[in-house]
Amino acid sequence: MEWKTYKKAVPALIVILTLLFVGMSGMFAPISMANAKELGPNVVVGKVLSIQTNAWRRGTIEVKSNHTGRIYTFYVGSRTDYYPYRYPYIGETIRVHYVNDRGYLKATRVEIR
């Protein structure tokens, strides 16, 4: 074949390779985004920074996430279940299951690991 036919094929080949490369990089983007999130929806695993409760079992727990490093403030109350049945200590690793109630993260279950 002559060089002229290859000259016409080179731009088309470049476009095809570019689209293929962009498509593959888009395929791996969800994996990197998943690494930046927590374990699952409404679940955080991290270390207890502070815990404040009163006589009516209401208060807050601050947790620093092991996965993202973010600090979360969870509201606890009489409906919060603890496993085992005790409050966590500062520095302990816990798993918190929560619901987002109008911007307030309310802990429903606290598992001490």
N, C-alpha and C positions, 0 to 999 in steps of 0.2 A: 504494500500500500504506500501511497505517497504521503509526504509530510503534511499536505494541505488537509487531508481528512483527519489527521491527528490534531491539527490546530483547531479544528471545529469541535472536537470531542473534549479537549482539555477544559474549557469553561463549564461544560455540562458535568464533567467528572468532578470538578471542584465544588459545584453547587450540590451535587449528590452527596459527596463526602461531608460537606459542611452540615447539611440537613441531618445526616446520619449521626454526626458527632453531637449536634445540639439535642437530638432525640435521646441519645444515650445519656447525656448529662442530666436531662430532665427525668430520666428513669431513676437515677440514683438520688435525686433531690429529696424524695419522701423519706429515704433512709436517714439522711442527715437531719431532717426535720424531726423525725421520730426520736433521735438521740437527744434532742434538745427539750423534749417533753418529759413529763413524769411517767410513772409506771402505767397508768391508765386513767380513764376519766374519773375524777373525784377520788383519787388515791395518791397520797404522798408518803414517802419513806424518808425519814431524816432524824436528826438529833434534836433533843429538847433544849431550847435556850432558856426559856423561863416558863413557869406555870403559876397562875394566880387564881385561886378559888376562894370562895367564902363559905359560910355555914350552910347555905342553900344549894351547894354544889354547882354554883354558877361561876364562870370565870373565863379565862383565856389560856391558851397554850401557844407559845411561839416555837416554831419548828423550822430548822434550816434543812432544806432538801439535800439529800445525798446526790441526786442526779443533776439538778440545775444550779444549786447553790442559792436559790431564792429563799427568802425568809417569809413564812406564812404565819398568820395569826388566826387560830381556830377558836371559835367560841364553843365552850362546853357547858353542859347543864345537866339536869336530872335525867334527860333522855339519852345521854351519852353512855355507851357501854364500854367498859374497860376489860381487857383480857391480858393477863390475869386481873382479878378484881382488886386493883389498887391504882393509885395515881402514879404516873411515871416520875422518875427522878430527873434532875437536870443532868444532861450529858448522855442519857439513855437513848438508844435508837428505837423509834416507834414507827408504826404504820398507821396513818390516819385515813379513815373513810369519812367523807364529808359531803354535804350538800351546799350549794350556793343559793342562799336565801336572800334575794334582793341585794347582792353585793357582800353579804356577810357569810363567811365560810363557817358553817356549823358542823362540828364533829359529831358523827353518829356512832362511830366505833373507833376505839384506840387500842391497838395491839402492841403490847410491849414485847420487843424481840430480844 
